[in-house]
Each structure stands twice: as structure tokens, then as C-alpha cells.
Amino acid sequence: MSRLLKTTILIADDDRSHRLMLTTMMDEWGFDTAEACDGEQALDIVRSKPVDMILMDMRMPKIDGIEATRAICSYNPSIPIVIVTAYSSIPTAVEAVKSGAFDYVTKPIDFDTLRVVMERALEHTRLRDENESLRGELARFQTSELTGASPAMQKLLEMIALVAPTDTTVLITGESGTGKGLIARAIHANSARREKPLIEVNCAAIPETLIESELFGHEKGAFTGADKQRKGRFTSADSGTIFLDEIGELPLPMQAKLLRAIQEGEIQRVGSDGAIPVDVRVIAATNRNIEKMVKEGLFREDLFYRLNVFALAAPPLRERVEDIPALAQGFLARFSRKSGKVVRTIPPRAMDLLLRYTWPGNVRELENAMERAVILLRGDSISPAELPLPVQAVEEQGEEKAPLPRPAENGFGEADLACIEKQAILNKLQETAGNKSEAARRLGITRRTLKLKLKKYGSETETD
């Protein structure tokens, strides 16, 4: 039997000879012991000294085993209690287990059975303590979108826990809507820089002509409209963290300047000849295939390796289906509080649709779906009617979007590829209710490229 050194077993029994027998056996098994002649004394001992387990006799004067168990479980529920009872008292022992005891053994005691029960109780306590410790470590990362019991999310959380305390540069990859920004915030919040700024920059949202000034700042008069000095995002993030989202959209000339800033730990403002030292941890994210971009000459190889010191991949929602119920319920609770509505549950039929839909927009799309459902809801539970049409279509059509053309036997021709591209774009626009910016993000292209392709295919609309 595996034992923990200095494990103390409290033996509570009014029969002195029985206590002596159990004390002798515990000593042979390598445990320390404490003795109580009744339930009242047992409770006093628990309140005055550490106890790892209790062997509690059922029938004792003053306070019997049932009452003592309830009192001890109320005071310290982490102590496993094993009830010792006669065969005639088994129903009472079962009641004690329901009141908080771990298990029971019957008199006359079978010591092999007692050893097994004690081992189980100690192992249960050990595992519970380890789980609580792990939950304590991971709880720091548990926002609604990062919550998940799936292997993919547990692995991600473990990796975040490892890299967060360091100053290592991190590259987060993953599809749009998988929570890359949340991962970056979790890393910063659990780093030594947590008290310093976290500056977030969406590289895709800044015009190419302004990106250098936005990141590194500029001097007064550096260019037309520069009527005052600007610090820049790197200076604002000094001693903290800068999160460069959509790093794949950074123009090549700017990539070289970013590489220098990371390698040298200094920046140069537009219009200035002097270098400014900065102490900044860099976290970058992208939904694009950066390695492919490197091969195509669209992203600097040296910058890629500088950013990719520690890589994290945010799993798409379709690879963590088991997390959907908890995520959906979490969003439901949040939007219910926000709207002032009382929404109690997601019935099986609606949950089945949520589980079967492939969620191309990932957690963000699920979040939007639950917010929409709460807005439309008139009762107290979500029905399929409140879910977005693509989710409802899982049941009605067995698929979420229009099928793509199939290739000819000799492969795709140029017209086929154009047709496929057009249909893929229209599918994304349908999924995003015509929002071009979001559709572009999901397709992995810029909004300008999307508009050019829509114009090419004669599908340009005024929606955004």
C-alpha cells in the first residue's frame, strides 16, 4: 500500500480496546494516529490539529458518528471520513455517507477491505488537491471563450501557463474568431509585465502609409499633417507588451523595421535620426499561413523566425465540439443578464443543432448566435427558431452553405476555379450577413481584395 509520510489518522471510538487494535494496525501501516473517545472529542481534535483521515465509529456517547460527521464536514469538508459500523447499522452508515462521509466498513473489520478503502480515500484527496491546484493555475486564463474541457483547449491552456511568465516572443495562429486576442491578453495578464501596459494593434486596420508612424511615432513636421510629436505604440508599450494582430498584413518595408525593433530593442521615429530604446515583449497573431507567405516572398523569413520563437495554435471550434455546450450556456447567461431576460436553458433539439453546425466563424460566431437568440427570445428557453438560419439549415438541409462545384474528371479548369472562388466568397458573405470586413477576415484576404473580386464577378453590393 502506498503511503504518505506523516499522514495522521484520527480514530474516533468509545471502545478503548477497539481503538488500541486500530492504532496498532495504523502504526504497522506507517501512519501517525490520534485518538478520540467520542464524537465531541473528535470534533475538538479536528479543530485543533491537522488530520488527514478519520475512522469514525457509528455509535458513541455525547455525539454519535452521524452528528460528528456532519459537524466535521461542515467545518472542513476536505477530510475523508470512513464510518465503522455494525451490519445492523448499515442504513445509518449509508445516511452518513450521504451526509459527507467518504465510505464505510463493517464490524468485524476486514483489514484488507479497510486498507483498500483508506487507500482510495487518500488517493481521492490527493487527486482533488492536485486538480484544485491545476484549476488555480488555469483559472487565470478562464474567460468564457478560453474555457474548455476538450483536449485541444486543455493543451492550449497548459502551453499558455508555460510561456506566460517568460519574456519570449509568441506567435499565435488560428482562424478568425478562435480567440487569438484573448490568448494574448491571458499571456500578458500572467506575465511579470502584468502591471504595465498591453498595447493592441490591428495591423490590417492601419493604412500602409501610416503604419510606421502608428507603431514607432513621428516628430513634429515629419510629414504633412504632423503638427505635433507622436510617441507611437511601441513607446506606449515600454516595459509592457505589444500585441500585433493580423501581422500577416504588415507591408514588407515595415517588416524590416519591425525586425530591427525586436532585435535591437530600439525604434526610430519618423523624421528623427536618433534611436529610442524600448523594452517591449512582442506577441503577434495571424489567421494566414505565414510559412506559405514566406515561401511566396510576401513575409520576411528572418522576421518569421524572430516572431515564431514560441508558437501557439488556437483550435477552431469544430475541433473542440465538446466545449460547445459550456460555451453556449456561458454566452446565454451573459446576454441574459445584459438584456434583463430570464433564459433558463437550451433544449436538446436546439443544442443538437449547435453541436452539428461546423461554426466557420468559430467562437465569435457562436457568441453572436447566442446574443441574437436572446434578443429574439420571447420565452425562457432557446428554440431552433431563434438560432441563425445557417444553424437551422443543419436540420433542414444537412449542410450550412451552398455546395461548391465539383471538378471535372480531368481536374479544375480556369472557369471552374473562378466559379469556386466566387461561390466561396458568396458563402462567406452569407455567413456574415453581407459584412465585407468580416468576410474578408474569414477568407484570409484584405477587404480591398474582396471588393476587387466582387467587382470582377459582378457581385459588388452596397452592404458592408
C-alpha positions as CSV (number, residue, x, y, z in Angstrom):
1,M,0.0,0.0,0.0
2,S,1.5,3.4,-1.0
3,R,1.6,5.7,2.0
4,L,2.1,9.4,2.6
5,L,4.7,10.1,5.3
6,K,3.3,11.9,8.4
7,T,-0.3,11.1,7.4
8,T,-2.4,11.3,10.5
9,I,-5.4,9.1,11.0
10,L,-7.9,10.1,13.7
11,I,-9.5,7.0,15.3
12,A,-12.8,8.0,17.0
13,D,-14.3,5.1,19.0
14,D,-15.6,4.8,22.6
15,D,-14.3,1.2,22.8
16,R,-10.7,1.5,24.2
17,S,-9.7,-2.0,23.1
18,H,-11.0,-1.3,19.5
19,R,-9.0,2.0,19.4
20,L,-5.9,0.1,20.5
21,M,-6.4,-2.5,17.8
22,L,-6.8,0.1,15.1
23,T,-3.9,2.2,16.4
24,T,-1.6,-0.8,16.3
25,M,-2.7,-1.6,12.8
26,M,-2.2,2.0,11.6
27,D,1.3,2.0,13.2
28,E,2.2,-1.1,11.2
29,W,1.0,0.5,8.0
30,G,3.2,3.5,8.7
31,F,0.6,6.1,9.8
32,D,0.6,8.5,12.7
33,T,-2.6,8.3,14.8
34,A,-4.7,10.4,17.1
35,E,-7.5,9.1,19.3
36,A,-10.9,10.3,20.4
37,C,-13.3,8.5,22.8
38,D,-16.4,10.2,21.3
39,G,-17.7,12.4,18.5
40,E,-17.3,15.6,20.6
41,Q,-13.6,14.9,21.2
42,A,-13.1,14.1,17.6
43,L,-14.5,17.5,16.6
44,D,-12.3,19.2,19.1
45,I,-9.2,17.4,17.7
46,V,-10.1,18.3,14.1
47,R,-10.4,22.0,15.2
48,S,-7.0,21.9,17.0
49,K,-4.6,19.9,14.8
50,P,-4.2,18.7,11.2
51,V,-5.9,15.4,10.4
52,D,-5.7,13.6,7.1
53,M,-8.4,11.0,7.6
54,I,-10.9,9.9,10.2
55,L,-12.0,6.3,11.1
56,M,-15.4,7.1,12.8
57,D,-17.3,4.6,14.9
58,M,-21.1,5.0,14.4
59,R,-22.3,4.6,18.0
60,M,-20.6,6.8,20.6
61,P,-21.8,8.8,23.6
62,K,-22.4,12.6,23.6
63,I,-22.2,13.0,19.8
64,D,-22.6,9.9,17.7
65,G,-20.9,9.2,14.4
66,I,-23.6,10.7,12.2
67,E,-23.7,14.0,14.0
68,A,-19.9,14.2,14.3
69,T,-19.6,13.5,10.6
70,R,-22.0,16.3,9.7
71,A,-20.2,18.7,12.1
72,I,-16.7,17.9,10.8
73,C,-17.8,18.0,7.1
74,S,-19.3,21.4,7.8
75,Y,-16.1,22.6,9.4
76,N,-13.6,21.0,7.0
77,P,-15.2,19.0,4.1
78,S,-11.8,18.1,2.7
79,I,-11.1,15.5,5.5
80,P,-12.2,12.0,4.3
81,I,-14.3,10.2,6.9
82,V,-14.6,6.4,6.9
83,I,-17.5,5.2,9.0
84,V,-17.0,2.0,11.1
85,T,-20.4,0.3,11.8
86,A,-22.1,-3.0,12.7
87,Y,-24.0,-4.8,10.0
88,S,-27.3,-3.8,11.7
89,S,-26.4,-0.2,11.3
90,I,-25.6,-0.2,7.5
91,P,-28.7,2.0,6.6
92,T,-27.4,4.6,9.1
93,A,-23.9,4.3,7.7
94,V,-25.4,5.0,4.2
95,E,-27.1,8.1,5.7
96,A,-23.7,9.2,7.0
97,V,-22.1,8.8,3.5
98,K,-24.9,10.9,2.1
99,S,-24.0,13.5,4.8
100,G,-20.4,13.7,3.7
101,A,-18.5,10.6,4.8
102,F,-16.3,9.0,2.1
103,D,-17.3,5.4,2.7
104,Y,-18.0,2.8,5.4
105,V,-16.7,-0.5,6.6
106,T,-18.5,-3.1,8.8
107,K,-17.6,-4.8,12.0
108,P,-15.9,-7.2,12.5
109,I,-13.4,-5.3,10.4
110,D,-11.8,-7.0,7.4
111,F,-8.4,-5.3,7.4
112,D,-7.8,-5.9,3.7
113,T,-11.0,-4.1,2.9
114,L,-10.1,-1.3,5.3
115,R,-6.7,-0.9,3.6
116,V,-8.4,-0.6,0.2
117,V,-11.0,1.9,1.4
118,M,-8.3,4.0,3.1
119,E,-6.1,3.9,0.1
120,R,-9.0,5.1,-2.1
121,A,-9.8,7.9,0.3
122,L,-6.2,9.2,0.5
123,E,-5.9,8.9,-3.3
124,H,-9.1,10.7,-3.8
125,T,-7.9,13.5,-1.5
126,R,-4.6,13.7,-3.3
127,L,-6.2,13.9,-6.8
128,R,-8.6,16.5,-5.6
129,D,-5.8,18.7,-4.2
130,E,-3.9,18.3,-7.5
131,N,-6.9,19.2,-9.5
132,E,-7.7,22.2,-7.4
133,S,-4.0,23.3,-7.8
134,L,-4.2,22.9,-11.5
135,R,-7.5,24.7,-11.7
136,G,-5.9,27.5,-9.7
137,E,-3.1,27.8,-12.2
138,L,-5.5,27.6,-15.2
139,A,-8.3,29.8,-13.7
140,R,-6.2,32.8,-14.6
141,F,-7.0,32.1,-18.2
142,Q,-10.6,31.1,-17.9
143,T,-12.5,33.7,-19.8
144,S,-15.7,32.4,-21.4
145,E,-14.0,31.9,-24.8
146,L,-10.9,30.2,-23.4
147,T,-12.9,27.9,-21.2
148,G,-13.0,24.3,-22.3
149,A,-12.5,20.7,-21.2
150,S,-11.6,19.5,-24.6
151,P,-8.1,18.1,-25.0
152,A,-7.3,20.8,-27.6
153,M,-8.2,23.6,-25.1
154,Q,-6.5,21.9,-22.1
155,K,-3.3,21.6,-24.1
156,L,-3.5,25.3,-25.2
157,L,-4.1,26.4,-21.6
158,E,-1.1,24.4,-20.4
159,M,1.1,26.0,-23.1
160,I,-0.1,29.5,-22.1
161,A,0.7,28.7,-18.5
162,L,4.3,27.7,-19.5
163,V,5.0,30.7,-21.8
164,A,3.2,33.5,-19.9
165,P,5.8,34.0,-17.1
166,T,8.7,34.4,-19.6
167,D,9.6,37.3,-21.9
168,T,9.6,35.1,-25.0
169,T,8.1,36.4,-28.2
170,V,4.9,34.5,-29.1
171,L,3.2,33.9,-32.5
172,I,-0.5,32.9,-32.2
173,T,-2.0,31.3,-35.3
174,G,-5.6,30.3,-35.9
175,E,-8.7,31.0,-37.8
176,S,-10.7,34.2,-37.3
177,G,-12.9,34.0,-34.2
178,T,-10.8,31.5,-32.3
179,G,-9.8,33.9,-29.6
180,K,-6.3,34.9,-30.5
181,G,-6.7,38.3,-28.8
182,L,-7.9,36.6,-25.6
183,I,-4.8,34.3,-25.7
184,A,-2.6,37.4,-26.0
185,R,-4.3,39.1,-23.1
186,A,-4.1,36.0,-20.9
187,I,-0.3,35.8,-21.6
188,H,0.2,39.4,-20.7
189,A,-2.1,39.2,-17.6
190,N,0.0,36.3,-16.2
191,S,3.5,37.7,-17.0
192,A,5.8,39.7,-14.9
193,R,4.7,42.7,-17.1
194,R,1.1,42.5,-16.0
195,E,1.2,45.8,-14.2
196,K,2.5,47.5,-17.3
197,P,0.5,48.4,-20.5
198,L,-0.8,45.9,-23.0
199,I,-1.0,47.8,-26.3
200,E,-3.0,46.1,-29.0
201,V,-2.5,47.0,-32.7
202,N,-4.6,45.7,-35.6
203,C,-2.1,45.8,-38.5
204,A,-4.8,45.3,-41.1
205,A,-6.8,48.3,-39.9
206,I,-4.0,50.9,-40.4
207,P,-3.3,52.3,-43.8
208,E,0.1,51.4,-45.2
209,T,1.2,55.0,-45.3
210,L,0.6,55.4,-41.6
211,I,1.7,52.1,-40.1
212,E,5.3,53.3,-39.4
213,S,4.1,56.4,-37.6
214,E,1.5,54.4,-35.7
215,L,4.0,51.9,-34.4
216,F,7.1,54.0,-33.9
217,G,5.8,57.6,-33.7
218,H,6.9,60.7,-35.6
219,E,8.4,64.1,-34.9
220,K,6.6,67.3,-35.4
221,G,6.8,68.3,-39.1
222,A,7.9,64.9,-40.3
223,F,5.2,64.9,-43.0
224,T,2.2,66.9,-44.0
225,G,-0.3,66.9,-41.1
226,A,2.3,66.0,-38.4
227,D,1.6,69.1,-36.3
228,K,2.9,67.6,-33.1
229,Q,5.1,64.8,-31.9
230,R,3.6,61.4,-31.6
231,K,5.0,58.7,-29.3
232,G,3.9,55.6,-31.2
233,R,2.6,52.3,-29.9
234,F,6.0,50.8,-29.1
235,T,6.9,53.7,-26.8
236,S,3.4,53.4,-25.2
237,A,4.1,49.7,-24.5
238,D,7.5,50.3,-23.0
239,S,8.1,47.8,-20.1
240,G,4.9,46.1,-21.1
241,T,3.6,44.1,-24.1
242,I,2.6,44.9,-27.6
243,F,0.1,42.7,-29.4
244,L,0.4,42.9,-33.2
245,D,-2.8,41.3,-34.5
246,E,-3.1,40.4,-38.2
247,I,0.7,40.6,-38.5
248,G,0.4,39.0,-42.0
249,E,-1.0,42.2,-43.3
250,L,2.2,44.2,-42.5
251,P,3.8,45.6,-45.6
252,L,7.3,44.2,-46.5
253,P,9.2,47.5,-45.9
254,M,7.6,47.8,-42.5
255,Q,8.5,44.2,-41.7
256,A,12.2,45.1,-41.9
257,K,11.8,47.9,-39.5
258,L,9.8,45.8,-37.1
259,L,12.6,43.1,-37.2
260,R,15.1,45.8,-36.2
261,A,13.0,47.0,-33.4
262,I,12.6,43.5,-32.0
263,Q,16.3,42.5,-32.5
264,E,17.9,45.8,-31.3
265,G,15.3,46.8,-28.7
266,E,15.1,50.2,-30.1
267,I,12.9,52.3,-32.5
268,Q,13.3,55.3,-34.7
269,R,10.5,57.8,-35.0
270,V,9.6,59.1,-38.5
271,G,11.6,62.3,-39.1
272,S,14.2,61.6,-36.4
273,D,17.8,60.4,-36.7
274,G,18.1,59.2,-33.2
275,A,17.2,55.7,-31.8
276,I,15.0,55.3,-28.8
277,P,15.5,52.2,-26.6
278,V,12.3,50.3,-25.7
279,D,11.7,47.2,-23.5
280,V,8.7,45.5,-25.1
281,R,7.5,42.0,-25.2
282,V,6.0,41.2,-28.6
283,I,3.0,38.9,-29.2
284,A,1.8,38.6,-32.8
285,A,-1.2,36.8,-34.3
286,T,-2.4,35.9,-37.7
287,N,-5.1,33.9,-39.4
288,R,-2.9,33.5,-42.5
289,N,-0.4,30.8,-43.4
290,I,2.8,32.7,-42.6
291,E,5.1,29.9,-43.7
292,K,3.4,29.9,-47.1
293,M,3.7,33.7,-47.3
294,V,7.5,33.3,-46.6
295,K,7.8,30.9,-49.5
296,E,5.9,33.2,-51.7
297,G,8.1,36.2,-50.7
298,L,5.3,38.0,-49.0
299,F,6.7,37.8,-45.5
300,R,10.3,38.1,-44.4
301,E,11.8,34.8,-43.3
302,D,14.0,36.4,-40.7
303,L,11.0,38.1,-39.1
304,F,9.0,34.9,-39.1
305,Y,11.7,33.1,-37.1
306,R,12.1,36.0,-34.8
307,L,8.3,36.0,-34.1
308,N,7.9,32.3,-34.1
309,V,10.1,31.6,-31.0
310,F,7.0,30.1,-29.2
311,A,4.1,29.1,-31.4
312,L,0.5,28.7,-30.2
313,A,-2.3,27.4,-32.4
314,A,-5.8,28.4,-31.4
315,P,-8.0,25.4,-32.2
316,P,-11.1,26.0,-34.3
317,L,-14.4,25.3,-32.7
318,R,-15.1,22.3,-34.9
319,E,-12.1,20.6,-33.3
320,R,-13.5,21.2,-29.8
321,V,-17.1,20.3,-30.2
322,E,-17.4,19.0,-26.6
323,D,-16.8,22.6,-25.5
324,I,-19.9,24.0,-27.3
325,P,-22.5,23.3,-24.6
326,A,-20.5,25.1,-21.9
327,L,-19.6,28.0,-24.2
328,A,-23.2,28.4,-25.3
329,Q,-24.5,28.3,-21.8
330,G,-21.9,30.9,-20.7
331,F,-22.8,33.2,-23.5
332,L,-26.5,32.6,-22.8
333,A,-26.0,33.6,-19.1
334,R,-24.0,36.7,-20.1
335,F,-26.5,38.0,-22.6
336,S,-29.5,37.1,-20.4
337,R,-28.0,39.4,-17.6
338,K,-27.3,42.1,-20.2
339,S,-30.8,42.1,-21.6
340,G,-32.6,41.6,-18.3
341,K,-34.3,38.5,-19.6
342,V,-34.6,35.2,-17.7
343,V,-33.4,32.5,-20.1
344,R,-33.1,29.1,-18.3
345,T,-31.9,26.6,-20.8
346,I,-31.0,25.4,-24.3
347,P,-33.3,22.4,-25.0
348,P,-31.9,19.3,-26.6
349,R,-33.1,20.0,-30.1
350,A,-31.5,23.4,-30.2
351,M,-28.3,22.1,-28.6
352,D,-28.2,19.4,-31.2
353,L,-28.1,22.0,-34.0
354,L,-25.3,23.9,-32.2
355,L,-23.3,20.7,-31.9
356,R,-23.8,19.7,-35.6
357,Y,-23.1,23.1,-37.1
358,T,-19.4,23.5,-38.2
359,W,-19.0,27.1,-37.0
360,P,-16.8,28.6,-39.7
361,G,-16.7,31.8,-37.6
362,N,-15.6,29.8,-34.6
363,V,-16.3,31.0,-31.0
364,R,-17.1,34.6,-32.2
365,E,-19.8,33.2,-34.5
366,L,-21.3,31.1,-31.6
367,E,-21.2,34.2,-29.4
368,N,-23.1,36.2,-32.0
369,A,-25.6,33.4,-32.4
370,M,-26.4,33.3,-28.7
371,E,-26.7,37.1,-28.5
372,R,-29.1,37.1,-31.4
373,A,-31.1,34.2,-29.9
374,V,-31.5,36.1,-26.6
375,I,-32.7,39.3,-28.4
376,L,-35.3,37.3,-30.4
377,L,-36.4,35.2,-27.4
378,R,-39.9,35.6,-26.0
379,G,-40.0,32.6,-23.7
380,D,-37.5,31.2,-21.2
381,S,-35.6,28.7,-23.4
382,I,-33.8,28.8,-26.7
383,S,-35.6,27.1,-29.6
384,P,-34.2,26.4,-33.1
385,A,-36.3,29.3,-34.4
386,E,-34.1,31.8,-32.5
387,L,-30.9,30.4,-34.0
388,P,-29.3,31.9,-37.2
389,L,-30.6,30.5,-40.5
390,P,-27.3,28.7,-41.3
391,V,-27.5,26.8,-38.0
392,Q,-31.2,26.0,-38.6
393,A,-30.2,24.7,-42.1
394,V,-28.2,21.9,-40.5
395,E,-31.5,20.2,-39.7
396,E,-33.4,21.3,-42.8
397,Q,-30.7,20.7,-45.4
398,G,-28.0,18.8,-43.7
399,E,-25.4,21.4,-44.6
400,E,-24.6,25.0,-43.7
401,K,-24.0,26.6,-47.1
402,A,-24.3,26.1,-50.8
403,P,-22.1,23.3,-52.1
404,L,-19.1,24.1,-54.1
405,P,-18.8,22.9,-57.7
406,R,-17.3,19.5,-58.3
407,P,-14.2,19.2,-60.5
408,A,-14.3,17.7,-63.9
409,E,-12.7,14.3,-64.4
410,N,-9.6,15.9,-65.8
411,G,-9.4,18.4,-62.9
412,F,-10.4,22.0,-62.4
413,G,-10.3,24.4,-65.4
414,E,-9.8,28.1,-65.0
415,A,-13.5,28.7,-65.2
416,D,-14.1,26.1,-62.6
417,L,-11.7,27.7,-60.2
418,A,-13.2,31.2,-60.7
419,C,-16.6,29.6,-60.0
420,I,-15.4,28.0,-56.9
421,E,-13.8,31.2,-55.7
422,K,-16.9,33.2,-56.4
423,Q,-19.1,30.7,-54.6
424,A,-16.7,30.6,-51.6
425,I,-16.9,34.4,-51.4
426,L,-20.7,34.5,-51.6
427,N,-20.9,31.8,-48.9
428,K,-18.8,33.9,-46.6
429,L,-20.8,37.0,-47.3
430,Q,-24.0,35.0,-46.5
431,E,-22.4,33.8,-43.2
432,T,-21.5,37.3,-42.2
433,A,-24.8,38.9,-43.3
434,G,-23.1,40.8,-46.0
435,N,-20.3,42.3,-43.8
436,K,-17.4,42.6,-46.2
437,S,-14.7,43.2,-43.5
438,E,-15.6,40.1,-41.5
439,A,-16.0,38.0,-44.7
440,A,-12.5,39.2,-45.8
441,R,-11.0,38.2,-42.4
442,R,-12.6,34.7,-42.7
443,L,-11.3,34.3,-46.2
444,G,-7.8,35.4,-45.2
445,I,-7.7,38.3,-47.7
446,T,-7.9,42.1,-47.3
447,R,-11.2,44.0,-47.6
448,R,-9.8,45.7,-50.7
449,T,-9.0,42.4,-52.4
450,L,-12.5,41.2,-51.6
451,K,-14.1,44.2,-53.2
452,L,-12.0,43.8,-56.3
453,K,-13.0,40.1,-56.6
454,L,-16.7,41.0,-56.1
455,K,-16.4,43.6,-58.8
456,K,-14.7,41.0,-61.1
457,Y,-17.5,38.6,-60.5
458,G,-20.2,41.3,-60.9
459,S,-21.4,40.7,-57.3
460,E,-20.5,44.0,-55.7
461,T,-23.1,45.3,-53.3
462,E,-23.5,48.3,-51.1
463,T,-23.6,46.2,-47.9
464,D,-20.7,46.2,-45.5
